[in-house]
Amino acid sequence: MFAHFQKELNRLKEKGLYRALKKVSSSVDTTVIINGREVILFSSNNYLGLANHPALKKAAISALQNYGSGAGASRLISGNLEIHEKLEQRIAAFKKCSAAIIFSTGYMANIGAITSLAGKNDLILSDQLNHASIIDACRLSEAETKIYPHKDFAALEEILRQAIRRHGKAGYNNIFFITDGIFSMDGDITPLPDLLKIAEQYNALVILDDAHATGVIGNNGGGTPEYFDIADNKRLIQIGTFSKAMGSLGGYVVGHELIVEFLINRARSFIYSTALPPSVVAASIAAIDILENDKTLLHSLQNNIDRFKKGIAEIGYDSMEIETPIIPIIIGDADLTMKFADALFEKGVYAPGIRPPTVPDNQSRIRVSLMSSHTEDQINTALSVFEEEGKRLGII
Ligand SMILES: Cc1ncc(COP(=O)(O)O)c(C=O)c1O
């Protein structure tokens, strides 16, 4: 009965692509116990260390006591608690947008927004390195989807011109450019103002997935638009998640009121899914409170990025341009990368190896994710292990 699945799993094992879960048996912090071993964690999206912050925990407990453990229904039935609307107002204000709608996860926000906004007779242009949830959403939408080479807007324009020519006189109903703000594997930032300029020219809308940028870049942690000093732009529809720098869970779309009204009526992952539990919503609100009132976490994160960037260059690693807490250290060969990741783990540093198909051939890498709560000692320890093990394996 299961022969096909077993065969497929065996194939994955043979190709070195088999995935297995690692068990964490401690609180979510810079040091964790994974598979029984204490390691310094360099793989978390908990960039500001908020996932274990007392204020978030306190807010979650209080909401649990006030409202109960679950919302009990989808938002459009009877699950629309006042706390959901409060979070929507807070995230819209934080992002300097007029309206917001929350989803159960960032993945669901992408699925819901993209599949309902883009349909038949629409065109999507999507960056080659966009997150899997965007790829899946484009596939699920009925729109014609074209992939443009990573951040290559000249190529985007060429693909766009050709598509418009081929499509004929009637034209597309809507054209969408979709991009991550900070790319999750390379840690680089999309040049958003350039993309918006082209969008203006072709009357396109830009869907920006700012999952990794929110709470991370911009003077107030406002993400990619704030980083580039772009105020609320009508062409911009922002998607995000509370699960990364905000230390909680839940996705959102922020933008023009009309877009939010449309999504409430059309986004299936919003309509047909139970509303987020109030405790989770309260934790997200507490995270926004912290971001709005205290810049120390953002500053510590930047200091840690600078510290790691300097250290890794001194050791002699080939890392890409480091702009954000996501730092890819390119090894190249997939087997060597995994061997290196295992060696780091054995020495108490957990930074995962990333290999094809997640990244292109010969671009296998160790992906380091930094947190504001990493101490100077933890970063120095990691750097010495990178040096020691890198030399032992002949990588540097
Ligand atoms: C760019 C990007 N978008 C969306 C998501 C999905 O967010 P969530 O984990 O909240 O579902 C992720 C998370 O992995 C991501 O990296």
PDBQT file of the ligand as one rigid body, heavy atoms in Angstrom, charges set to zero:
ROOT
HETATM    1  C1  LIG A 401       9.874  35.175   2.849  1.00  0.00    +0.000 C 
HETATM    2  C2  LIG A 401       8.914  34.365   3.658  1.00  0.00    +0.000 A 
HETATM    3  N1  LIG A 401       7.606  34.522   3.458  1.00  0.00    +0.000 NA
HETATM    4  C3  LIG A 401       6.691  33.834   4.168  1.00  0.00    +0.000 A 
HETATM    5  C4  LIG A 401       7.080  32.922   5.123  1.00  0.00    +0.000 A 
HETATM    6  C5  LIG A 401       6.038  32.150   5.880  1.00  0.00    +0.000 C 
HETATM    7  O1  LIG A 401       5.808  32.723   7.117  1.00  0.00    +0.000 OA
HETATM    8  P1  LIG A 401       5.210  31.840   8.315  1.00  0.00    +0.000 P 
HETATM    9  O2  LIG A 401       6.342  31.073   8.891  1.00  0.00    +0.000 OA
HETATM   10  O3  LIG A 401       4.591  32.830   9.231  1.00  0.00    +0.000 OA
HETATM   11  O4  LIG A 401       4.189  30.939   7.691  1.00  0.00    +0.000 OA
HETATM   12  C6  LIG A 401       8.436  32.731   5.377  1.00  0.00    +0.000 A 
HETATM   13  C7  LIG A 401       8.854  31.795   6.448  1.00  0.00    +0.000 C 
HETATM   14  O5  LIG A 401       9.491  30.846   6.321  1.00  0.00    +0.000 OA
HETATM   15  C8  LIG A 401       9.383  33.452   4.612  1.00  0.00    +0.000 A 
HETATM   16  O6  LIG A 401      10.691  33.258   4.792  1.00  0.00    +0.000 OA
ENDROOT
TORSDOF 0
